[in-house]
Amino acid sequence: MKIAVSDHEFWKRYLPWAPETLAPFKMLSFQIFEVPGGGQPRRVRSMLSGFEVALLYALAKEEWTGAGEIVDLGCFYGFTTWCLASGMRANQSVGEAAKLNRLYAYDLFLTDGYEKWIDGGETIHTGSIFKDFLDLNGEHTDYVVPCPGNLLQMQWGHKPIEILHIDAAKDWDLNGWIVSKMFPALIPGISIVLQQDYIHYYEYWTIITMEYFKNKFEHIYTIFGSTAAFRCIEQITETEASVELSELTLDEQCRLMLSAMSKQSASAQEVMKTAYAKLLIDNDKLDDAEDVLNNTRDDITDDTEINFSGIAKSNEDVVRNILKLRRAAAA
């Protein structure tokens, strides 16, 4: 089965606010969800939109064949893991025995740096949310392999990966680890990679990465929030995956950014301009970054389901502040 870019029905079946949704969870408000459990619904926070979590659930339920593992990189409280595991449970094409220990969930599970996303809890004083993750995913323990720790000190091995959800590429080093350790495990023609921070100002290296490997992937959808989904279409060797993308020249990184931007919708391009500006700021091209920001629009009228204009505005504001601080530091 293949996701068609124009197949809006694929999403509507699982959107958590749809009257006849097939999703087993509800959206109470933006990034606040409700899941069943223990006879009483449970409220859970997520950094993802309703579109993004619907996609995760649908992929695990309808697309996962069991040919490879499912990997959730950066699951935080664990709602993304819950969606994937719930989709696995509902998947009727993979036998129950074949589902055991097939979903790997990586995270530091620490509150440091994420305080604004934290809900109170009895054990939150420890600075860890690992217990919250375990509590939320208690019914899926046979499926889930929790992997708490620093990703840079961990390994993957050689198991094939069928669904790779990336929300842990928070810097060049982490991005490089993911590419070198996990991209060679992708299955051509089957595996799906979800770059959760693709349409966002901060992690411009994910854009550079996917464009660098453009001959190895096809873009299949961009989801409101910040996720872009890609299908692996050609094997990535360990040698190819060992490339140090951070060492590409600035000109080459800019070329890859602009090429990737041109393939997205009009409003998504405006968000990606802020990522482009952040790349320029990080390389001390402050005047060039300001020019890019001055040409960023937040009034694009794309399809309402994938309109990123509001995100473009918020991202532009953040990057302008970063630019202001950088100018002050350089004065």
C-alpha positions in Angstrom: 0.0 0.0 0.0 1.3 3.5 -0.8 0.2 6.8 0.6 -0.9 9.1 -2.3 -0.2 12.8 -1.9 -3.7 13.7 -3.0 -5.4 11.1 -0.8 -7.0 13.3 1.9 -9.3 10.4 2.8 -6.4 8.6 4.3 -6.1 11.2 7.0 -9.8 11.9 7.5 -10.4 8.3 8.7 -8.2 8.9 11.7 -8.4 12.6 12.5 -9.3 12.7 16.2 -11.9 15.5 15.8 -13.8 13.9 13.0 -17.4 12.9 14.0 -16.9 9.3 12.8 -13.1 9.0 13.4 -11.5 5.5 13.5 -8.8 6.8 15.9 -8.9 5.4 19.4 -8.0 8.7 20.9 -9.6 12.2 21.1 -8.1 15.7 20.8 -9.3 17.9 23.6 -7.4 21.0 22.4 -4.3 21.6 20.3 -1.6 19.1 21.4 -3.8 17.9 24.3 -5.3 14.4 23.8 -7.4 11.9 25.6 -6.7 8.1 25.5 -8.6 5.3 27.1 -7.0 3.3 29.9 -7.9 1.6 33.1 -11.6 2.3 32.8 -11.0 6.0 33.0 -9.8 8.3 30.1 -6.3 9.7 30.5 -5.2 13.2 29.4 -1.8 13.4 27.7 0.3 16.2 26.2 2.1 15.9 22.9 4.3 18.2 20.8 2.5 16.9 17.7 -0.7 18.0 16.0 -3.8 15.9 15.5 -2.7 15.3 11.9 0.7 14.0 12.9 -0.6 11.5 15.5 -3.3 10.4 13.2 -0.6 9.6 10.6 1.4 7.6 13.1 -1.6 5.5 14.1 -2.7 4.9 10.5 0.8 3.9 9.4 1.1 1.3 12.1 -2.4 0.0 11.5 -2.6 0.0 7.7 1.0 0.2 6.3 3.2 -1.8 8.6 3.8 -5.3 7.1 6.1 -6.7 9.8 9.0 -6.8 7.4 10.9 -4.4 9.7 10.8 -2.8 13.1 9.1 0.4 14.1 11.4 3.0 15.7 10.2 6.1 17.7 13.1 8.4 18.2 12.3 11.1 20.8 9.0 10.0 22.2 9.0 12.2 25.4 5.8 11.3 27.4 5.2 8.5 25.0 2.0 9.5 23.1 3.7 8.9 19.8 4.7 5.4 21.0 1.1 4.9 22.2 -0.3 5.8 18.8 2.2 3.5 17.0 1.5 0.6 19.4 -2.2 1.1 19.2 -2.0 1.0 15.5 0.1 -2.2 15.7 -2.6 -3.8 17.9 -5.3 -2.9 15.4 -3.2 -4.2 12.5 -4.9 -7.3 11.1 -2.2 -8.2 8.5 0.5 -9.0 11.1 0.1 -11.9 13.4 0.1 -11.3 17.2 3.3 -13.2 17.8 5.1 -11.2 15.1 4.2 -7.9 17.0 6.1 -8.7 20.1 9.1 -6.4 20.9 8.9 -4.7 17.5 8.5 -1.1 18.6 11.6 0.6 19.9 11.1 3.9 21.8 14.2 6.1 22.4 14.4 9.1 24.6 16.4 10.7 27.5 13.0 10.9 29.4 14.3 13.9 31.2 12.4 17.2 31.9 15.5 19.4 31.6 14.8 21.9 28.8 11.2 20.8 28.3 9.7 22.4 31.5 6.9 24.2 29.6 5.7 20.8 28.3 5.6 19.1 31.6 2.3 18.2 33.4 2.5 17.6 37.1 2.9 14.1 38.5 3.8 12.3 41.6 7.4 11.5 40.5 8.2 14.6 38.4 10.4 15.8 41.2 13.0 13.3 40.0 13.5 15.2 36.7 12.5 12.1 34.8 9.2 11.3 33.0 10.1 7.6 32.3 7.5 6.4 34.8 4.9 8.5 32.9 6.0 6.9 29.7 5.7 3.4 31.2 2.3 4.2 32.8 0.9 5.5 29.5 2.1 2.5 27.5 1.4 -0.1 30.1 -1.1 -2.0 27.9 1.5 -2.2 25.1 4.5 -3.6 27.1 4.7 -6.7 24.9 5.2 -4.6 21.8 7.4 -1.8 23.1 11.1 -1.9 23.8 11.9 1.2 25.9 15.4 2.5 25.2 16.2 5.3 27.8 19.5 7.1 27.5 21.7 9.3 25.4 21.3 8.3 21.8 24.9 9.1 21.0 25.9 6.3 23.4 23.5 3.7 22.0 23.4 1.4 19.0 20.9 0.0 16.6 22.4 -3.1 15.0 21.2 -4.6 11.7 17.5 -5.2 12.1 15.5 -3.8 9.2 13.4 -0.7 10.0 10.0 -0.3 8.4 8.7 2.9 10.1 11.2 5.5 11.4 9.8 8.4 13.3 12.5 11.0 14.0 11.9 13.6 16.7 15.4 13.3 18.2 17.6 15.0 15.6 18.1 18.0 17.8 21.6 18.8 16.7 24.1 17.9 13.9 25.6 15.1 16.0 22.3 13.4 16.8 21.2 13.8 13.1 24.5 12.2 12.1 23.9 9.3 14.5 20.5 8.6 13.1 21.7 8.8 9.5 24.7 6.5 10.1 23.0 4.0 12.3 19.5 3.8 11.0 19.3 4.8 7.3 21.2 1.7 6.2 18.5 -0.4 7.9 15.7 1.1 5.8 14.0 -1.3 3.3 13.8 0.1 -0.3 10.2 0.4 -1.5 8.7 -0.2 2.0 10.2 1.9 4.7 8.8 5.2 5.7 10.8 8.0 7.4 8.9 10.7 9.2 11.0 13.8 9.9 9.0 15.5 12.7 10.8 18.8 12.6 11.1 19.2 8.9 8.8 22.3 8.6 10.3 24.2 11.5 12.9 26.9 11.9 15.3 25.0 14.2 16.4 21.7 12.7 17.4 22.8 9.2 19.9 19.9 9.1 17.0 17.5 8.6 16.0 19.4 5.5 19.6 19.3 4.3 19.8 15.6 5.1 16.7 14.5 3.1 17.6 16.7 0.1 21.2 15.3 0.1 19.6 11.8 0.0 16.9 12.9 -2.5 17.7 10.0 -4.8 17.1 7.6 -2.0 13.7 8.9 -1.0 10.4 10.1 -2.4 8.5 12.7 -0.6 5.0 11.4 0.0 3.3 13.9 2.3 3.7 17.0 4.5 1.5 17.0 7.6 0.3 20.1 9.4 2.4 20.6 12.5 5.9 20.1 11.1 6.2 16.5 9.8 7.3 15.5 6.3 7.0 11.8 5.3 9.3 10.1 2.9 9.5 6.6 1.5 12.9 4.9 1.0 13.2 3.9 -2.7 16.8 2.8 -2.9 19.2 1.1 -0.5 21.5 3.4 1.6 24.8 1.8 2.2 26.8 2.2 5.4 29.4 4.1 3.5 26.9 6.5 2.0 25.3 7.0 5.5 28.7 7.8 7.1 28.8 11.2 5.3 29.5 14.2 7.6 26.7 16.5 6.4 27.8 19.2 8.8 31.1 19.5 6.9 29.4 20.4 3.6 30.3 23.9 2.5 27.8 26.6 3.4 27.1 27.1 -0.3 26.2 23.5 -0.7 24.0 23.5 2.4 22.2 26.6 1.1 21.7 25.0 -2.3 20.2 21.9 -0.7 17.9 24.0 1.5 16.6 26.0 -1.4 16.1 22.9 -3.5 14.1 21.3 -0.8 12.0 24.4 -0.2 11.0 24.5 -3.8 9.2 21.1 -3.5 6.9 22.2 -0.7 3.6 24.0 -0.6 3.6 27.8 -0.6 3.0 28.3 3.1 5.4 25.5 4.1 8.1 27.3 2.1 7.6 30.3 4.3 8.3 28.3 7.4 11.4 26.8 5.7 12.6 30.3 5.0 13.0 30.8 8.7 15.0 27.6 8.9 17.1 29.0 6.0 17.6 32.2 8.0 18.7 30.1 11.1 21.3 28.3 8.9 22.7 31.7 7.8 22.7 33.0 11.4 24.6 30.0 12.6 27.2 30.7 10.0 27.4 34.5 10.9 25.7 35.6 7.7 23.5 38.0 9.7 22.6 40.5 6.9 21.7 37.6 4.5 19.5 36.1 7.3 17.7 39.4 7.8 17.0 39.7 4.1 15.4 36.2 4.1 13.3 37.1 7.1 12.2 40.3 5.5 10.9 38.3 2.6 9.0 35.8 4.7 5.2 36.0 4.4 2.5 34.8 6.8 -0.6 35.4 4.6 -0.5 32.4 2.2 -3.9 30.8 1.7 -3.1 27.2 1.0 -5.6 24.4 1.7 -6.8 24.9 5.2 -5.7 21.4 6.2 -2.1 22.1 5.4 -1.8 25.9 5.9 1.4 26.7 7.7 1.0 30.5 7.7 0.5 30.7 11.5 3.6 28.6 12.0 5.5 30.8 9.6 4.7 33.8 11.7 5.6 32.3 15.1 8.8 30.8 13.7 9.8 34.1 12.1 9.3 35.9 15.4 11.6 33.4 17.2 14.3 33.6 14.5 14.2 37.5 14.5 14.8 37.4 18.2 17.8 35.0 17.7 19.1 37.4 15.1 18.7 40.3 17.4 20.6 38.5 20.2 23.4 37.5 17.8 23.8 41.1 16.6 23.9 42.3 20.2 26.6 39.7 21.1 28.7 40.7 18.0 28.5 44.5 18.8 
